[in-house]
């Protein structure tokens, strides 16, 4: 942080409130989704592939699951990015970790969506 007289120049990315709010919203969405799936799974009856596939076969459930998959990826990105920014000081290493993390999360998201749409 640099100061010039009475004016204060603050440096940094200013992600604070937006990321804090995003973490809470995506976390709450994932928690509610988990509870909804648990309720369906804990209903009486045999839990096999047919029932599991049936839970996710409705188009609205696929759309909701897709939204949760994207939320999970964004939630993970914000958390891991903050860890890299806080604890990895060499800029080149931090950049490499950011790129690796983004590629990994995009690949995992693509795989999860592919699995979802196969059901």
Backbone torsions as a table, in degrees:
resi	resn	phi	psi	omega
1	UNK	NA	136.8	-179.6
2	UNK	-118.4	141.9	177.1
3	UNK	-121.2	143.2	176.0
4	UNK	-129.1	101.9	-179.3
5	UNK	59.6	-127.2	179.4
6	UNK	-86.8	-14.0	179.4
7	UNK	-86.8	137.0	-179.1
8	UNK	-112.8	123.6	176.7
9	UNK	-101.5	117.5	-178.2
10	UNK	-103.5	130.3	178.1
11	UNK	-107.0	156.9	179.4
12	UNK	135.1	177.4	-174.2
13	UNK	-85.0	-17.8	-179.8
14	UNK	58.3	39.2	179.5
15	UNK	-83.2	-19.2	-168.2
16	UNK	-32.8	-73.6	-173.6
17	UNK	-65.2	-43.3	-179.4
18	UNK	-59.9	-46.3	-179.8
19	UNK	-69.3	-38.4	178.0
20	UNK	-60.4	-45.8	180.0
21	UNK	-66.8	-41.7	179.0
22	UNK	-61.5	-41.6	178.9
23	UNK	-61.9	-41.5	-179.0
24	UNK	-69.4	-43.8	-178.0
25	UNK	-67.3	-47.7	180.0
26	UNK	-66.4	-37.0	177.3
27	UNK	-63.1	-43.6	178.7
28	UNK	-65.1	-42.2	178.2
29	UNK	-60.8	-45.1	179.2
30	UNK	-65.1	-38.2	178.4
31	UNK	-64.6	-45.4	178.9
32	UNK	-63.9	-41.1	177.7
33	UNK	-61.7	-43.7	179.0
34	UNK	-60.5	-44.3	177.9
35	UNK	-62.4	-41.6	179.7
36	UNK	-62.6	-42.6	179.3
37	UNK	-68.7	-41.2	178.4
38	UNK	-59.9	-41.5	178.3
39	UNK	-59.2	-44.2	-179.6
40	UNK	-67.8	-38.0	-178.6
41	UNK	-71.3	-33.4	-176.9
42	UNK	-83.6	-0.6	175.9
43	UNK	-63.9	152.3	-179.7
44	UNK	-60.8	149.9	178.4
45	UNK	122.0	165.2	-178.3
46	UNK	-72.5	135.5	179.3
47	UNK	-100.1	96.6	178.4
48	UNK	-124.9	-171.5	-178.5
49	UNK	-60.2	-42.8	-177.1
50	UNK	-60.2	-42.9	179.6
51	UNK	-69.2	-43.5	-179.9
52	UNK	-61.6	-44.9	178.4
53	UNK	-65.8	-34.9	178.8
54	UNK	-63.2	-36.4	178.8
55	UNK	-59.6	-40.8	-174.4
56	UNK	-99.3	7.0	-176.6
57	UNK	-80.8	-27.4	-179.9
58	UNK	-66.9	141.3	-177.1
59	UNK	-62.0	-37.5	179.6
60	UNK	-65.0	-35.4	179.3
61	UNK	-71.8	-36.3	175.7
62	UNK	-63.6	-42.0	179.2
63	UNK	-65.0	-42.9	178.1
64	UNK	-63.9	-44.2	179.3
65	UNK	-63.8	-40.1	176.3
66	UNK	-59.9	-43.1	177.3
67	UNK	-62.2	-40.4	179.1
68	UNK	-69.0	-37.4	177.0
69	UNK	-61.4	-45.9	177.3
70	UNK	-63.5	-39.8	177.7
71	UNK	-62.4	-42.2	179.0
72	UNK	-62.4	-43.9	179.9
73	UNK	-63.5	-43.1	179.7
74	UNK	-67.5	-41.2	178.2
75	UNK	-59.3	-45.8	178.8
76	UNK	-65.1	-41.4	-180.0
77	UNK	-60.1	-48.4	-178.5
78	UNK	-61.5	-45.1	-178.9
79	UNK	-64.8	-48.5	-178.6
80	UNK	-69.0	-39.8	177.5
81	UNK	-58.7	-42.1	178.8
82	UNK	-65.2	-37.2	176.7
83	UNK	-63.1	-47.3	179.6
84	UNK	-61.1	-42.4	-178.1
85	UNK	-67.6	-34.8	-176.9
86	UNK	-79.7	-35.0	-168.6
87	UNK	-115.7	-13.7	179.5
88	UNK	-107.0	109.4	-173.5
89	UNK	-86.7	-38.9	179.2
90	UNK	-65.2	123.8	-173.4
91	UNK	-60.8	-41.6	-179.3
92	UNK	-63.4	-42.6	178.4
93	UNK	-65.6	-43.4	180.0
94	UNK	-61.9	-42.7	178.3
95	UNK	-62.7	-44.1	178.7
96	UNK	-61.2	-41.6	178.6
97	UNK	-66.4	-38.3	176.7
98	UNK	-62.0	-47.5	-179.5
99	UNK	-62.8	-46.5	178.5
100	UNK	-58.3	-44.4	-178.9
101	UNK	-62.8	-44.8	178.9
102	UNK	-62.4	-45.2	179.6
103	UNK	-62.2	-43.8	179.9
104	UNK	-62.3	-46.4	-178.7
105	UNK	-66.3	-39.1	177.1
106	UNK	-64.9	-41.8	178.5
107	UNK	-63.9	-44.3	179.2
108	UNK	-65.0	-39.5	178.4
109	UNK	-64.8	-44.6	177.3
110	UNK	-61.1	-41.8	178.3
111	UNK	-63.8	-44.4	-179.2
112	UNK	-63.1	-41.0	178.7
113	UNK	-66.0	-39.8	178.0
114	UNK	-61.5	-44.2	177.4
115	UNK	-61.9	-45.1	-178.9
116	UNK	-58.9	-44.4	-175.7
117	UNK	-80.5	-7.3	174.0
118	UNK	-80.4	-23.1	-177.0
119	UNK	-66.9	NA	NA
